[in-house]
Amino acid sequence: MPKQAAPHGRKPVRVLHVEDRWRQSHQSATRGYTHSTDVLEAWGNFLSDNASQSAQVAALRKIHHVLAKSGANPSLESVTSSLIHDHLLPFLLDLHFLPTLPTESSFRSAVFSLVELCNEIWRKGPPDGEYSPDTIEDALHERFTAFISNANSVDASKTDLDLSHFGAVLLTTLDRPVGRIVVRRSFVLTLETLTKTVTCIVKDIEDLNARSGATAARLHLSAKFQSCSDMLKVTVGLVTKFPGELNPGPLGNDDNEEGQPHIVQQLLDVGFGVCFSQLFLPENRFMAGILIASLLDHIEPPSKWMAALFGPDGMGKGGLSRLFSKGVHVEAGQDWVSAAGYEYSGLAIYRGILSTIPISKLLMEVETVQPQSLILTQEIDDQTIYTVPPFASAKQSLLSMLYERITFISDRASESSTRVLAFQTLATWLGVVRDGLAKSIDQDDASRTSLVALVSPEICQRIFAYVFDAWEDPVDVIQHKLKDVFQALLDVLELIRSSNGGSQSFFMVDSLIKADWHRKVKYDLLSILLTRISSREIIRMHPDFVSICFDVMRNPMMASRISAFIAKFFKQAFSERGPDDDDEWWLIPMSHALTSDSHVVRKFMSETMLSSILKGQPVAARELLKALSGGANRYIANRGYRLHGTVAVLKTSRLLDYVDINKILTEDRHILDQAISHPDLNLRVDVLAFLCESHRAITDFSPEEFAILRSCLLLSLDSQSPEYRQRVYGNLQKLLRRIRRTLYANWRDSCSRRDYLARYNVSAGEQPSNLEQMRSEMDAIARKMSMKQEFLQWLCDEAVTAVFPGSSFQRANSNLQLMSTILDSEEYEIDGNTKVDLADMPGYPTLVTERTVQVLLGIMFNDTYVPNRQKAFELLMRFPVPLPGFLDKKDVRMLLMQGIARVGSIKSMESEAGCVIVRLVFAKYVNSLGMFLDPLGEADIDGQRSPTAFFIGRFLEMIKRNVDVASKNLYLCATEYPMHGLFGALKAILSEVTYDSPAFTENRKEWQETGNTVIALVNTACQAVLEVCSDASPEGNLPASFADMQQNMEDLIADAGDFIAVPGEKGFEAQLILYQCFHTIKEATGVLETLICSPPLPASKDDTSSIVRFDQIVAAGTLLKVLLGSIRHRGAFSAVHVCFSHVCTTLLSSGKDFLADLPRGWLDDFFAQVLSSDVSVTRRSAGLPLGVLAIVAAPVPSRTILLATTMQRLFAIAKEAVPESANEGLDLPQVHAYNIIRTIVQDAEVATEVRDHTSDAFMLSIRGFSSSKFPIRNAAAMLFTTLVTKILGAKKSRDEMHAINTMTAREFFTRFPKLHPVLLEELDCAVKLLEQNKIHPALYPILTILARLKPSVLEATDTPLTATPFAPIVVRCSSASIFKAREMAARAYAPLVPSSELISTILKLLQTLSPARQNHLHGVLLMVQSLLRIHLAKGVAGVKLRKADIIKVLPGALTALSWIFESNPCPVTNALFVAMLREFIVDAQWTQDPDNTELAQLASSEFARLRKTIWTHCRSSLAKSTPGQLLGFAVRRENALLVLHGLPTSGVDASEWTIIASEFLDDFDYEVQLVTLEYIATVFLENVDGGLEEVRSPIKLNTIKLKCMAIASSDTGYYRVPLEAAKLLSRLGGDPTADRQEGRFISDLWATLVQRMVGTSKPHVAEAVLPLLGSLVAHATQANSGVPRDTAKTWAQEFATLIAVWSEDEQPLSVREAVVDALRNLRSTSVETILPETVMVDIGMVMMKLMEDDDVDVREDVAVMVSTLLRFEEPVTASRCRAALGLQLASKPYSAVGGGHAADRSIQMLLGKVSIESLLEGELRSTGTLFEKEDHNSHHEHVVDIFLAATCLDTLLQTHPSLTTRTISTLTSWLTDATARLQNTGKTGADLVAFTSRPRVFAAYASVACAVNLVNKFGGESAIGGVTGKALHPLLEDVMDGRREGRWGLLKAICTSFE
């Protein structure tokens, strides 16, 4: 087995320099301490030159482990102590205080834990005169004191590394007891040093801010900010760990004796200064808050600092001056608690207080005064609404006060960091309460009473509301903090319950069960609650809970969360199950889920849930299998999916070792066979997993397993589903690893027995006693090995054979990935202690062969899909060097020239293929082997240059030639000298250069010149094409200099030495030039990106040794910036953005300020261009937004700061007023700002950072609608659309108002609290304008947002963030004169009303109605309709509310409005009211509940009178109305619908039903006809599990059919009516007549329909008529149909002709689906016996064609029909069905005519539609076509048709020998011409191999090969030789002339899906 090329990997990095004295000490210890070999060995490993950081940590831990064991051995104590004192301790102390030691905590912890262990061992030493137990402590203290003194003496100019080292040493030292002892001895010095250090850091940051501004300070001092956090953290640790050592001293402005503030005062000043400064980062401010609290804990009495912080004087600077000498600067009238921008600071202090102050102090009362700024109000409709209620009292405990402050900030915070800290602090608050309750659980004191009072039911509900509303916030960390809040709340409630009794968490369980089933939070919180409540309790509260969960899982967006919850739910339920418990409650829903018709539910059950649920439950698995295999229908939700559930359980059972696969293969093989060929992808993955996975990793295989695996894989590697393919690869990887493990075990056992026998000289008579046993065992092992080797060889052959030229994308991609998986398995390490090597095994299969290389090269040359070409390249890169088949330099040069020829093509596919070939040759031969190759193929080898430099240099000469042509004549460049392929190849070449190789480092100057040349060429090329790409309309544009180009074209051609045709039409010229320019920009900038980002960056601005100098980086970035700001072609600037983004990321993450400043400078340039008033780039600002995005989205630490400042600048520009005199012809700066903001908001990379700016962007877009300038309004609209998707998410279901597409108002405004007042204000202004009959631009957007909200059963009123204030404003829109405004207002109004106020709101609205105000009437009715839909139809209102209020009150309220349909003159409001009555009174679906019939019975009683009244009115109204009434159709349509839907409750005789339906079908109004047809279809076709005969409806079906036939044959009226009638007839199926005398009428109908089909090419006509034609043919072929048999045959022939035409690939998908419906309707028991044989063959061929359709549904639907036709037990995949149908057609008994027709159709499929002459002419002639016409059907594979046709012909000729002569004669005649033409193509050698790799040519050769085999098999003396020659595609060599039968059979099996 050849070894593949090793993947690139990083070398171990040395972490520190090993000192010589350490090695010397180690050597001395090695000589002197022979008993401590383990310690010394580990120490030596640490000192090794090749030791990585992880290895060094492991060595330290090994030393710790050995010393701990030796320290426990008294006999070794003295030796160990001596070794420690003399050698280890100095080494460890050196490490601990070493500045270059890694800062990782794991490394330092390992070092200092050894120091502590040494101290423990030393202190146990024997007491003697020289022994001191404090020796090690003293040594450590001495080193520590020196370290601190040195740090204290150094001035403020410490480097960031010094500060990092200082903090790491202190933190590590404080973490261990011995360290704390040492630090305590130097506490004052340590604290002084820390204070000085942190003060200096803060001063440095503040000084830089004063010089350059906060933004620059933040960008340049990221390391300094980190040091600030580290020092604050260390200071906190020092203060908290030594509370008795700190003396607070005087506070305020009192100084110490030296005139300096006390050290505590200094720290408080630093803490407050950092905490309340916007300059510092949030993490700095957080640590400062913790420091403040830790210092306050030392101030006595506590009331002193409490009063200073929270007392009456503690809100502003005056109060804090007692603690903070500088004070806090706030606005007048505000305080530090509520001042804008100080929320985070307050939370940091609150968190610190809760974390450090003991509970006794927290329960102390503190006097507080509620500041006015905390009581926010809003004036709405003259009502004052308190958005934050006043605090309960002025005197309360500090803990209570902190809760109110925390929740206050939680309600108003908009920034994600503040919200995260708020919830984190709330969790800490609950933790304090929990700990306090736990400590006092057995006590009955005042503190416990106070704590219990703090968590009142109201507070618990409010905290729960926080969790519920914010759980699904896009910022993931918020959910993590809320989880802590929720768990802490549960802990608190559990502690209260344990002492007080009762279930305190019941309200949460009840609320969650009642909550919307489509809220993810419901299942997450219930999953957490499962640890507190029994699963049976949930079932008791809601018996159908599990079934509903499974039903909601149908939505893929919900499936993941629900599946995780249900798995946990069942796991807990099984653990709680008793021996006598009934299993039905879990067995039925689980069986139903496994047999659900939802593939989502089945998939999640199989993939994630079953293994978790059934783990450790073998009995449950057996019960499931029994339920699924039994005949009880109660366990099966859908009998068609019984197989799916069975296989899923079998797969899981095998994985858990509950079943034996050999037993399944013996007893239930049919189950696996059915699953293997089933069209359901999940089922096929499950059966593959069943075969591949095993409980044990070395479970051996049986021959039956490999046999069924072959069958399975033949059908598993051609799916269009990427997910399916990925799951298949995963299972194959497990399979291959298991095969290799077992093969390794077999080979190891075989080698051990072989070696055992080798000890004996058998020829001399020596032999072991067990010789025969050994030989027998070796033979058995050899058979096992051979079986596995054969399978691996088959797998390799299958993977290579299946990627034949012309294979579909999915087949090629799947098998290429299979090859990659095979190589991965060979690289997988089986055993760390490998005893044998599989590579030594004789005959071990491998992919690395010449045949594989040629096949992969064919893909790289000819495959039209980039992923396949790239995958083939990656596979070849993993092959060893040189590649098999390309060992000679001549062969390599020829391959290179083929690649170069394609690189120069104008076509992208060819040039990209050439780039990959050139890259492969360069990487494998030039770079790896050092082979000299000349891309130009003409120069002598320059031995003075490296092969790499020579190759690139010659390649640059090619590029220079083409660039020179482009500079003079773009048209000549585009046609003869394209640049884009060359630049693409150059980029590929540069990406393979190894910049740290000797070839590079030794020729640095040469490479620098190469870099200069590359940059110059890129710049020249971009400048040459910039004029075209920057034109205002790039498409169709010719450059201004085109005329000059034509004039000097001949000279240029002469200079170039080539000929080019005269330019043609302008359209083609423009397209060609633009295409070339766009691709040149794309590839040239890619070269620039590679050149800048791949080599090492310069060390400084003046560094001249780097390959790319600083000035070149500046020039390159400037070029990219200019291109982004100039290009208007979308594809071009999008490509530049990718390159520019990579460049910016590289520079910003370089760690060098002079490089990181470049992107920031370019950002300023972009802003300058935005503000320029004379620049117009149009097209949504073209590349400007992408240029800004590339800089601000770079994944670097400074991204958050850079993005925040950029957004602020953009908001400022966008908000600037636009002068009335502004020229709208130029792009306004505000428009650019809008577009840039939109682009940033859209980007997923910065989604988390952008969230803090979403509210501001939303407010900007809303206010932008009011601009007087159209460009602003247009940009605002695009921004608004983006934000709506960003905030509310993309539609997750087709129904926009579905619960999963909406969110509650509280949830929405909790995420974006800033929007609440803004939307309220803007909406009020918009409605006021609407009342003046004017439309405010912001009205519709705001109403759109409100409409996407939804009411909730958990909606709370204790927060300002509710939708209640919006309702009175929206309701004013009901009187608007604009129809759309009323409609939008109605949709927006419903979510604003709580369900508890539903009926009162409806009554209030209805009381305002009057016929004199029709607009108001219409608006109110729309609102009532929306209210009822949202609250009733969507299930928001509970059952109790429906019974008590709605059903009782609604009929009376609507009856009082009877004047609307009786005397109302407006047809619009009349129709709307009738529609409402039909929906909510007549249909009343909201009252239907299968599990609760009480609602329906009550509604039937209460609604009876109103139903009768409105039905009678609508019936009479229809009879009285006449044509021509204005908008009368709307009223008549609704009246007709109500009459039809009201038939069951109308009380009319059943015989009247058919009469009414017939009347409506004959109505003069086509709207009535259409709704009647729709109603009939609903009655007879929807929700019907059985046949039509099971439908119990008084409407006579046969009468309806006759009526529909009359309509379908009519040519008068609206065109849709006869088409819909035809559709209905086809769907009703069966006998279209009731009277057999109507045969004549059917004939007329047929003639009309066929004439209509023949005379039209309209797809919608075919969609309606074709299915009906199929039904009519099926009816006509019945014995008693009344249609003559000859007529029926004629119809069948016409039908077959029509479906053949309309099933072509060019037809629309809807028409091809109609053909499928027609075929489905054709199915009949008598069809096959009546139809002519030729028609049956033609229909079969149509079915075969449809089973390779591009649409998967078409393929699988026809496959289901064929499966039924062929009487398969289960449906079969389309590919196998197609082959089975072909073989069935070939094996039927035919007459001479029928057999000849079948043979002709098979020959036609074998030989193809295009002659060999035409095919070769097209392939040999080079065309100038830029974009070739794509195949309509990407799933079609010509080679598959060829092999399938050959197989069918083979079967046909064996079944019908009489057809042999005729068939062989036809094939021989064709072969004579075909072979001659293929022999004379003029292609030889490698050219012929490449030529036969083309899909169409390969298919032609395959046709010849198959035809030759048929002729040789059946022709007798007519046998011919076919095409000869070895230089063909390797797969053709396998099949030509029937050679290599095994691989021919494999290709045949792949194409026909049968082995």
Disulfide bonds with the S-S distance in Angstrom:
none
